[in-house]
Amino acid sequence: MPLGPPQGDAKRNGRDFARKVQHDSVFVDVERRVGKTDWKQLITPDLEIL
């Protein structure tokens, strides 16, 4: 599943950046070179979790 379009501008807090997109939130620490995604669970009309 693609991440979807951005839901606003990226936010910066020192060396950390965060951005919400349609199906996810993305966090990046540019100094440590690590990132994290926080997927939203999507439930289809037939109650299947994607």
N, C-alpha and C positions, 0 to 999 in steps of 0.2 A: 504494500500500500504506500503510495507517495505521501510525503509530509503534508502537502497542501499549501495553499498560499499563505504568506505572512499575515499575521493579525495585528500588525503595528510595527513600529520601529524596534530595533534591538536596544536593549538597556545595558549600560555599562556601569560597573561598580569596581573601580580600580582595574585590576587585570582580568576581571571576570565579565563575560558578556552573556546575556540571555535574550532569547527571542521566542515568542509564541507563534506557532503556525497552526493551521487548521486541525491537524490530528496529533500534535506533539508540542512539547516545549523543549528547547535546545539550550544547553548551558555549556560554555567553553571557558577554560582557564588558559589563557594564551601563554602565560609564563611557564606553567607546568606542562603544557601541551596535552591536556586531558579534556575530554568532553563527555557529556551525558545527554541522553534523550529520555524524556518522560512521556511515553506513549499514552494516549487516551484510549480507553477501551470503547469500542463502538459496538452497539448491539443492533443487529438487523431486525426488520419487522417480524421475522420468524424466530426471534430470540437467540439467534446464533451470535456468539461473541467473536468479533474479528480482532 
